[in-house]
Amino acid sequence: MTHSVTYCCVGGRGAGAEIEGDPIPLLFLGVGYVSKMGDYSLKYQVSSAKDLAIIIEHFDKYPLITQKLADYKLFKQAVELIKRKEHLRVGRREV
């Protein structure tokens, strides 16, 4: 059995700041793509661990600030947990 994980984040702007145009391919560091989600938000999506590693390397080198940094640290911990396959465990038992 194979597993597939897609990583995405959704960002938006306030009402009245409509986003125009078509989905934007290959926007961030040459990996992933952005698609429109309604009139006021975009979704950035990456579908490979290799691409995700590029993004993590970038934010380790150029840290975020404020609450975004705390959120990033939690996100990075989750990614590391998945890399070690610890997300497949319940207690000490493999699922």
C-alpha positions as CSV (number, residue, x, y, z in Angstrom):
1,M,0.0,0.0,0.0
2,T,1.4,3.4,-0.9
3,H,0.6,6.7,0.8
4,S,0.5,10.1,-0.8
5,V,0.7,13.4,1.1
6,T,0.0,16.8,-0.3
7,Y,1.1,19.8,1.7
8,C,-0.8,23.0,1.1
9,C,-1.4,26.3,2.8
10,V,-4.2,28.8,2.1
11,G,-3.8,32.5,2.4
12,G,-6.3,35.3,1.8
13,R,-6.8,39.0,1.7
14,G,-9.6,41.1,3.3
15,A,-12.9,41.6,1.7
16,G,-12.7,44.0,-1.2
17,A,-9.2,42.9,-2.2
18,E,-10.3,40.5,-5.0
19,I,-7.6,38.3,-6.6
20,E,-7.7,38.3,-10.3
21,G,-6.2,36.1,-13.0
22,D,-5.5,32.4,-13.6
23,P,-3.7,29.9,-11.3
24,I,0.0,30.7,-11.0
25,P,2.3,27.7,-11.8
26,L,5.7,27.2,-10.1
27,L,5.7,30.3,-8.0
28,F,7.8,29.6,-4.8
29,L,11.5,28.6,-5.3
30,G,10.6,26.7,-8.5
31,V,8.4,24.1,-6.6
32,G,4.7,23.7,-6.2
33,Y,1.9,25.7,-7.6
34,V,-0.7,28.3,-6.6
35,S,-4.4,28.1,-7.4
36,K,-7.2,30.4,-6.8
37,M,-9.7,29.5,-4.0
38,G,-12.7,31.9,-4.4
39,D,-12.3,35.6,-5.0
40,Y,-10.2,36.4,-1.9
41,S,-7.7,33.6,-1.3
42,L,-5.0,31.5,-2.9
43,K,-3.8,28.0,-2.2
44,Y,-0.1,27.0,-2.4
45,Q,0.4,23.3,-2.8
46,V,3.5,21.0,-2.9
47,S,3.2,17.3,-3.5
48,S,6.6,15.8,-2.9
49,A,8.9,15.6,0.1
50,K,11.8,16.7,-2.0
51,D,10.0,20.0,-2.9
52,L,9.0,20.4,0.7
53,A,12.6,20.1,1.8
54,I,13.4,23.1,-0.5
55,I,10.8,25.2,1.3
56,I,12.0,24.2,4.8
57,E,15.6,25.0,3.8
58,H,14.5,28.4,2.7
59,F,12.6,29.2,5.9
60,D,15.5,27.9,8.0
61,K,17.8,30.2,6.2
62,Y,15.4,33.2,6.1
63,P,13.2,32.9,9.3
64,L,9.7,34.2,9.5
65,I,8.8,36.6,12.4
66,T,5.9,36.9,14.8
67,Q,3.3,34.1,15.2
68,K,4.3,32.8,11.7
69,L,7.6,31.6,13.1
70,A,5.9,29.6,15.8
71,D,3.5,28.1,13.3
72,Y,6.4,27.2,11.0
73,K,8.3,25.5,13.8
74,L,5.2,23.3,14.5
75,F,4.8,22.6,10.8
76,K,8.5,21.6,10.6
77,Q,8.1,19.3,13.6
78,A,5.2,17.6,11.9
79,V,7.2,17.1,8.7
80,E,10.1,15.6,10.6
81,L,7.7,13.3,12.4
82,I,6.3,12.1,9.1
83,K,9.8,11.6,7.7
84,R,10.6,9.3,10.7
85,K,7.2,7.5,10.0
86,E,6.2,8.3,13.6
87,H,2.8,9.4,12.4
88,L,2.0,5.7,11.7
89,R,2.3,4.8,15.4
90,V,-0.4,4.7,18.0
91,G,1.5,4.7,21.3
92,R,4.2,2.1,20.8
93,R,2.3,0.1,18.2
94,E,2.7,0.5,14.4
95,V,-0.6,1.1,12.6
